[in-house]
């Protein structure tokens, strides 16, 4: 039971740290364009790569 004296504050600190990280990501706009990343993988970039190889 003595270990709970250490584990509870550590768990609260880590939870608060996660909350601060999440709020920072919201503020910095990490979740603004959710569909952009999903669509970007479908784009064909073979033309761009072949043009770079020729230069």
C-alpha positions in Angstrom: 0.0 0.0 0.0 2.9 2.3 0.5 3.7 2.2 -3.2 0.4 4.0 -3.9 1.8 7.1 -2.3 4.3 7.2 -5.2 2.2 5.8 -8.1 -0.9 8.0 -7.8 1.1 11.3 -8.2 3.1 9.8 -11.0 -0.1 8.7 -12.8 -1.7 12.2 -12.3 1.5 13.9 -13.6 1.6 11.7 -16.7 -2.1 12.2 -17.4 -1.6 15.9 -17.1 1.4 15.8 -19.4 -0.7 13.9 -22.0 -3.5 16.5 -21.6 -1.1 19.3 -22.2 0.3 17.6 -25.2 -3.1 17.1 -26.6 -4.1 20.7 -26.0 -0.9 21.9 -27.7 -1.6 19.7 -30.7 -5.1 21.2 -31.0 -3.7 24.8 -30.7 -1.0 24.2 -33.3 -3.6 22.9 -35.9 -2.6 19.3 -36.1 -6.2 18.2 -36.6 -7.2 20.8 -39.2 -6.9 18.7 -42.4 -7.7 15.1 -41.6 -8.7 14.2 -45.2 -5.6 15.7 -46.8 -3.2 13.1 -45.4 -5.6 10.3 -46.4 -5.9 11.7 -50.0 -2.2 12.5 -50.4 -1.2 8.8 -50.4 -3.5 8.2 -53.4 -1.8 10.9 -55.5 0.4 9.6 -58.3 3.9 11.1 -57.8 5.7 9.0 -60.4 5.9 12.0 -62.7 7.6 14.1 -60.1 10.1 11.4 -59.3 10.9 10.8 -63.0 11.4 14.5 -63.6 13.8 14.7 -60.7 15.8 11.7 -62.0 16.3 13.3 -65.4 17.7 16.5 -63.9 
